[in-house]
Amino acid sequence: MKWLLRAVLALLLVAILAAGAVWQWLRSPLSLAAPSVELSIEPGTNPAEVARAWVAAGVQADPRALYQWFKWSGQAKQIRAGSYEVHAGITPRALLDKMVRGDQVLEQLRLIEGWNWRQVRVALAAAPALKARTAQMSDADVMAALGEPGVAPEGRFFPDTYAYSRGVSDLTVLKRAHEAMKKRLAEAWRKRAPDLPLKSADEALILASIVEKETGTPSDRSRVAAVFVNRLRAGMPLQTDPTVIYGLGEAFDGNLRKRDLLADTPFNTYTRGGLPPTPIAMPGAASLQAALNPAPVKSLYFVSRGDGSSEFSDDLTAHNRAVNKYQRGGQ
């Protein structure tokens, strides 16, 4: 029986030493092939593949040992997809904690209020570590991929800053911006003022895009919206330069000429009544709010004072006086 006791004690000692070694390994820094190692984990990657991927990326460890740690911890199925970066000093325990927490390396894409779709395309192409899936797609293909075939992309994305994991598709980020705009627009439409001359939320989006481009000072926004709402009610043409400029597209050289105002296009609100066929830019939340809740004023005209703010007038006579004062230097 003594030999059996000795064998049990020996096995127990080996187990204790092995457990101690494992415990020490879990708390010891992993060797890295470089000062920092990056890895993007795709959705659906299993824990064994994650372990092998870290080793292939530059974590100098036995992938089997990493996998067994993931599995033994009971957290293997909690590892989140995403982009990760580790530095010297990272331990096996900290590595797993980082992936379970989803402590990712994130990049950012900023979409600015008033940008048009061409500018969004440029921003997507310049965004760091963003997979350019839409680069070879037509506008129609992009919108079809987002679930809105036949809809023009202009104005359909909410201007905001979007954080994303390295290596994700630009279509993924666009989908978030698209869903954000649909949500914001629907909310603003539900809270709209009564008796607006707008037939749909899409018309509200078009009007909000014009308000976005015409507003120089935030405090003027609701009055700018009121001017256009009042003109729509009265059956007057909107006569807004930004729509004409949008219709000129890349041909616009920065100088809007009289011949441009007379040249008929679907976006020329001097030659055509009502709203243009699509938005002309991405409106922000404030412009959506203003378009659907304009100031309770009777103004039909406004002119720039030259300092970013506008002078509003209820009739043409007062407007002409304001134009003479602020645009022509009259008194």
Secondary structure, DSSP 8 states (H G I E B T S, - for coil): -HHHHHHHHHHHHHHHHHHHHHHHHHHS--EESSSEEEEEE-TT--HHHHHHHHHHHTEES-HHHHHHHHHHHT-GGG---EEEEEETT--HHHHHHHHHHT---EEEEE--TT--HHHHHHHHHHSTT-B-SSTT--HHHHHHHTT-TT---TT-S--SEEEEETT-BHHHHHHHHHHHHHHHHHHHHHT--TT-S--SHHHHHHHHHHHHHH-SSGGGHHHHHHHHHHHHHHT-----HHHHHHHHGGG--S---HHHHHS--TT-TTTS-S--SS-SS---HHHHHHHHS--S----EEEE-SSS-EEEESSHHHHHHHHHHHTS---
